[in-house]
Each structure stands twice: as C-alpha cells, then as structure tokens.
Amino acid sequence: MQEKVVMYQMLQGQLEQFNQQAALLERKHMELEATKEIITDMSKMKEGKEMLLPLGGEMFTYGKITNPKDILVNIGAGVVVGNNIKVGTELIDKKLAEIVKLREHLQKDSTAIAKKMAEIEAEVRKEQQK
C-alpha cells in the first residue's frame, strides 16, 4: 500500500507540472495572438503614424512608424532579421500551431495520469476496507 501512496504522490506532482506547463503555453498563445493582431493593424498604418511601443514591464514609449510593411524578428542568440508582415504572420501561425499540438499532448498525458491516479485511489480504498 505504501508503494501505491508514493506512486499517487509522484503522479500528482507530474499532473501539477503539466498544469503549470499548460498555463505557460496558454499565456504564450495569447501573446502570439496579440502580436499577430498588432502587426496586422500596423500593416494598415501610414508611414509616420505615431503609436505606443511596448518596452516591457507594462511600460511604453511613443514611436513613429517608418516602414509599416516590415518587422524585425528575433531568430535567437540576439540575432534579429528583417521580414515583411506576411512572413512574420506565417511565423506566428507556425508557432501557434506548435503550441496547439503541445497543449493537446499535455492534455492527453494529463488525462492518462488522472486516470491512473483514480485507479490507485480505488485500489487503496479497497485495501483499506479489508
């Protein structure tokens, strides 16, 4: 019975980690959706239009759009490359699709863990009734 309790606790820990990962994925999904909306709106702006630019930490500054059809994309290791709005939107769509797949995988694994936990719980209750 002790083994089952330990297994249950391990599975519970895993389930909590999966829930945390799912929350992170949800936040990233929302961030990407917002970014996609912003660059789509930006592409419709005229050159020289003033807008608020996010600095991070919920702080902004004013800036003027100098080229509303192009964006800069961080490709990693501090390297930034220029791309047009269409390419940027396609990159975001790919990332969104990856997040959806990861969330589905997490959901599947979470369901399997919850099922196993329910089985262990039933077994422990049955043993306690003896």
N, C-alpha and C positions, 0 to 999 in steps of 0.2 A: 504494500500500500504506500509506503514511503516513496518508492520509485515513481509511482503514479502522481503523487503530490509534487514531487520535484519536476517531473515532465510537464505537468499542468502549469507550474510557475514559469518554466522555460518558454512554453508556448505562449503564455500570457505576455511575457516580455517581448517575444517576437511580434506578437499582434500589436503591441503598443508602438514598437519601432515602425511597423508597416503603416500604422495610422499617422505617425509623425511624417513619414515619407510621403504619404498621400496628401497631407496638408501642405507640405512644401511644393509638391507638384501642382496642386491647385493654385497656390499663390503664383507660381511661375507661369501657369496657364493664363491667369488673369492679367499678369504683367505683359505677357506677349500679345494678348488680345488688345490691351490698351495701347501698346506700342504700334500695333498694326493700324488701329484706328487713327492714331496721331499722324503717322506717316501718310496715310491715305488722305486725311484732311489737309496736311501740309502740301501735298502734291497739287492741291487745288488753289493754293495761295499764290498771290502775285509776288514777284521779287521785290524786296524792300519792305514787305509787311513785317510789322513788329509783333513778336509773340513772347510768351513766357517760356524760358528754357529751364528744365529741371537740373539742379545741381546735386541733388541727393539730400537725404536727411530732411525731406519736406521743405527744401529751400529752392528758390527760383531766382532767375535774373531775366532781364529783358534782353532780347536779341532781335536782329533783323535777318530775315530770310534772304540769303544771297543767291541760292540756287535751289528752288523748291522741288526740283525733279531728281535731285541726287541726295544720298545719305551716306554716312560713314558707318562701316560695320566692323566691330572688333572681332577678329578671327582668332584671337588668343595670343598669349605671350606679349601683350602690349602692342600688337600689330593691328593697325586699322587700315582698311582699304575702302575706297570709294565705290559705290554701286548706285544704280538707279533705283527708283521706288519699286519698280516691278520685281527686280532681283531681291530687294530687301523683303518685300511681301512674300515672295516664294520661300525665302529662307525661314521667315517666321512660320509660314504654313507647314514647312517640314518639321520644325521644332514642335509645333502644336501637335502634329500627327504622332511624333515620338512620345510626347507626354501622354497622349491618349492611350497609346499602346502600353506604356509603363503603368498607367493607372489601372488599366484592365488586368494586367499581370498581377499587380498588387492586390486587386480586388479578388482575383481567383485564389491567390495564395492565402489571403486573409480568410476567405470563406473556408478553405481547407483546414486552416488552423482552428478556426472557431468550431468546425465540425469535430475535429479530433479532441478539442477541449471538452465538448459536450459528451463525447464518448467516455473520456476519462472520468468526468464528473459522475456520469451514470454508473460506471464501474465502482467508483469509490463509495457512492451511496449504497449500492448493492452489497458491497463488502461490509459496510457499517451496520446494515440491517441484520446481518448474520449473527 
